[in-house]
Amino acid sequence: MTRALSFWKTPPTDENYMVAGWRQWADAGSTSSGLPQYLIELTGAERIGSIASQDFYLFQLPGTHHLLRPEIKLQQGYRQSLGRHTNEFYYAQCGGKGLVIFLGDEPHLNVDRYAELFLDAVQALAVRRVVAVGGVYGAMPFNKDREISCVYSLPVLKAELEAYAVRFSDYEGGSTIGTFLADRAEAREIEFIDFYAFVPAYDFSSLSPLVSGIRLEADYKAWYDLLHRFNYMFGLGLDLSDLLQQSEALIASVEARLTELDQKMPQLKIREYLQKLTEDFKERPFTPLDDVWEEELGDLLNKLDGDE
């Protein structure tokens, strides 16, 4: 490895996959930063390597004040901690497969070099496929499956991805770190897929100056819908029941907040607004064929029991 890219442990498995996320601007619902951290804690993954942070980050730009600066914590004038940019690789074994989890800071500078190092790591770790995650805020029902937008590096992947209930993106505009890496991955024939979850956000500022809106800072439902897909795609066998409970609790919490706001400010017509969103929304639930067959088999057995 180069000085900028280092590993102190190599995955022992032959079949390795990667989930990657960044602390970045496309991080609605903390999908890109929170989901990988949750996965690290869920699997007990250990840190195995890193990309050195030098040459990739700005300290400040005129007018941004503290936006780019590392955060420091002081007590009685003495430094307790100083935040630093990190780009780290973790590893865990799940279902007999190797799972590499990457969590980093989106670079400000030298993105071509950053992409080279990241993809060097993918190949050095013998990763068969990378899935990167991100989040985008949008007006959508909070109690429905999240819409998942998809970007991929190799045209051959599209046929398989159609089974994962995704919408293939037609976006034009500024690139995220994920889409930038997908572009660079194609030249190396690396399977690189970006999944972007649309996270509910409601702006009521045009209806009343007394309320700005609601948006989900940590969208556990988006995390669950993405990990449900990855669990099936990679055959990881992860127990996502706790995350499912958190997502259900989140939905109940949003429902309570909206009910309270509707009662306090009926002029906002929140229920009418949500009803219109639901009518215009096309839900794309991901239901693996294995689950469908299991459900149909269960229905059949129940029917036979009833007949007896």
Number of C-alpha atoms within 10 A of each C-alpha: 10 10 7 13 18 17 17 8 13 12 18 11 14 13 16 24 23 24 24 22 28 27 20 20 14 23 23 26 27 27 31 29 25 22 27 25 16 13 19 22 11 15 15 13 19 15 18 18 19 22 20 18 17 11 14 16 17 13 11 13 11 5 7 9 10 11 11 13 15 13 11 11 11 10 8 6 7 8 10 10 11 10 10 12 16 17 21 20 24 23 24 23 17 17 13 14 18 23 26 25 26 25 23 21 19 22 21 13 13 11 17 13 11 23 20 14 20 19 20 16 20 20 13 12 22 18 21 15 17 24 20 26 27 32 25 19 18 16 15 22 21 23 16 16 19 26 24 26 20 23 25 25 23 17 9 10 14 14 8 9 17 12 13 20 18 20 16 15 13 8 9 6 5 8 11 15 22 27 20 15 24 25 16 17 23 15 10 12 10 19 19 25 24 25 24 28 31 23 29 23 20 19 13 15 12 11 13 12 8 10 14 13 13 14 19 18 16 19 26 25 28 27 27 22 20 22 20 19 17 19 16 15 14 18 13 17 13 16 12 14 10 11 18 17 14 16 21 14 14 19 18 14 12 16 14 12 13 16 15 12 15 15 13 10 14 12 10 18 13 18 13 10 11 17 12 13 15 16 9 11 14 12 13 15 15 17 14 15 10 10 10 11 11 11 12 12 12 12 12 12 12 12 11 10 9 8 7 6
